[in-house]
Every structure is written in structure tokens, then in C-alpha cells.
């Protein structure tokens, strides 16, 4: 490890939407130029760098799944494919000159608060060379997100994983060197990712067996205006892009009440549930209706978008079969399920999600130590029984450290990019006294942190998220992922901070 520490006013971990947004707004809002972004991958993109699987696309309208300060008027469709979103992010990074401030192929191994210097001291590692070095900063921002660590074969809980001689890949680590043509493929999972992969590869493979471990509500895509004329108006009328973005945002906000247990929420869920059931029965093969129609309330899990009906159309193909089974063991060239069935496999695709209920900071990959050397995961475990953050961004005992898309920031009804921008705006307001030299540290009070956590968890109990459907965001009985209110409320709280909840020194 090199002995001399590098220094930046701000260090941001991750170069996806969150890191790009933070880097751009540090310059625009605060005039801060001395910052560094660290990224494990070879370029910008975050989720859209790692998730390059066939059929990858966004299931949120692109006009809202983009940064408000970097509008794009010529999206090819309402729900854009991966390459277009990836290129969009590269363009924003270029516009704000982020490449010269970003170190790629580099991971942060640890971050420790230095009480004497009143700074964060990071240990970073170049993935290609193995070289470790230190970097100090006044303000540390994590833009690592919650979808960075894919679940592995071991997470399936099946026996004899090592005996399988076929090729294995996770959707977030897609191996494009693997030729699927004529192969016997087994894909595990039936969430949003699997619903995109299945139709994308069905015509290439000899056979495609999809193993559904749990159910999801399947819905058709929505047409929020004809894409042709919205593109035309966005090009010709500068204000139209902002208007259409606001329209889509408000339209999606009207969906938020269906997550609540209010009378209105129950009525809305019943309406959506009947619509989804009718859709499944209309377009899916009859033999799969029992597998596709959940027995839990609409909204308890994230809905799966059947864009242009491609997923359900693939289920009609002769070489595609869907089974509600779990893998219990592997053999040389097959998987064996809990129903006693054996499915030959040349390739195993894991569309099994991520270690997503850890606040995006897995202790196995990044150790963060706050005041008195207290590890962040220990703080979470002892104080709250799981990850928690005041207004989704901060923890007591960890001064000048903020998270974007942190604990309880996910929304089930709208774009995550809104939550990122709200978080960035709050973080910059809080960091301004530090970065302008007026104060040295800022930290949320323990009282405010605990009060906020209790309010979040109590509200979650009054939503459909607590219906016990086995959703990824509530594993272990502690929901560290879902935001229980509307995005309008998050915007308000991030725009007008409660300064009485913060300690400045």
C-alpha cells in the first residue's frame, strides 16, 4: 500500500446514476471541483454497466428514468432498452467532465473516520493490479446502490453445486462469450429480469426451462401518450419535455395510495389485481395460470411488466416451459427439483436478484467505521436490527457520510432516479457548510435517527409491503428497502431539511 494519502474534498463511491448525479450537481450547485468518483467497472453506468443481459430494458417511462437537469427528447420508446440508457449516462458524464475525476477498475475496501483530522480515510484497491492506496476526504458519499452484489448458486441452497459441469452466469454478470444457440437452458427466477431474458433468448435455444420460485403480478405496459408525437413536441417546444416529465411523475404518484391499507388503497389494489388477473388469463397459456397468478395482494411485490406482451408470447413457444419448482441438487448436466423432476441443462442462468437488504454496503466488500471505530453494520444491527438511515441518507456516529438510494429509499410506484435526485439535493444542502469551510462536521442526532426509523417501520406496517409475500425487500423480517410514503413527501423533506435534527460543529 502506498504511504501518502490522496485528498479530495468529496469522494463518491459508484459511477452509476447516483454518482453521475452527485458529480454533476457538486459542480452546478456548490461549485465544487475537487472531488473523486471510484467505480469497480470499466466505465460509467452502474446498474446499466453490469446488467447487459439480452432484452435488458427499463420498466419505468424513460422520460422519468433520466436526470431532470439532463433531459433527452428523442427516447426511442416509452420503456427504453439497455443500450440507449447506457449511452445516455455516458453522454451526461461527458457533459459534466466526470471522466477525469473518476478512477475506474477501483473498489473501496474500507472507510474509517479519523477523529483527529476530522476526515474520512479510505483504503482503495486497483482491481487490475491489486495495488492498494489511501484517499482522504471531508465528505464521503456512497452511490453504490442496492443492486451491486448478485446472488450466487450457493444462495439457491441446493446440494452438489460443484458437480454441475455446465456454464453458469448471473443476469448481472452476463457472459456474452457463451453461445446459447442449440443449448438446453435453465433459467431460475420469474421477476422483472427473467421476464425480459426469456423472450430475448427463446428463439436461440434448443429448450428453455424457467423455474419460478415465487409469483409476481404480471401487467401489460401502459401507453402514456403516442411516442411519435411526444418526441416531435419535445424537439419543437422546449417546455414540453418538462411538462411531459411532470405529467408522467404526477400520473405515477396517483398510484402510490394503492400501497396503503386505507379504504382507497384496498379499492385500488382490488382494481389493479382484477385487471392483472384478466390480462394473465387472456394472454398466457392456460396451463400456467395457476403459476402466474399470485395469492397475495397486488403491490406486495414489484409488478412485472410484460412489455408488448413479449414474455407471455414466449410462454406459448414449444421449446419454452414454466415450472413452479425449486432446485434442490445438481448433477453433471442437469438440475433436480423439489418436485422430483430432472431438467437437462447446458447453461444455467440465475435471474435471482441481489443481496439487496443490506443498504447497498455489504460488510463482505466494504467496511465503514464511524466514530470510535464502530462498524456501520454493527451500528445497524444493534440499534435497529438492520440497515436504517435518517431521510434515507445519514446515520448518527458517521459524520459527513451520506448514502444515495440508501435504506428505505425504494419506491414501488415510480422512478428510482427521483429518489436519487432528491437524495443528492439533500446531501448537498447538508454538505455546503462543510465544503464552504464554515463548519467541520455535520451529523444527524441519535434522537432524530431513532425517531425517523420508528416512524418508517410503523408506517410500513400499515402498507401492503408487510403482507408477508416473501418480497426481497423484507427478507429477515426487517424492511430496509421500501419508502412508505409518496415521492412528493420525500422531495419536500429533502428540499426543506429539518436543521434541528442535525448537529454541526
PyMOL commands that set and color helices and strands:
alter all, ss='L'
color gray80, all
select helices_A, chain A and resi 17-30+47-50+82-95+99-101+153-156+161-163+171-173+192-201+227-236+238-253+256-259+263-283+286-292+307-314+371-373+376-384+416-435+446-460+464-466+472-477+487-495+499-501
alter helices_A, ss='H'
color red, helices_A
select strands_A, chain A and resi 6-13+35-38+102-103+106-114+119-126+132-142+167-170+184-188+207-211+218-220+304-306+320-323+327-331+334-337+342-344+347-350+367-369+401-403+442-444+502-504
alter strands_A, ss='S'
color yellow, strands_A
deselect
rebuild
show_as cartoon
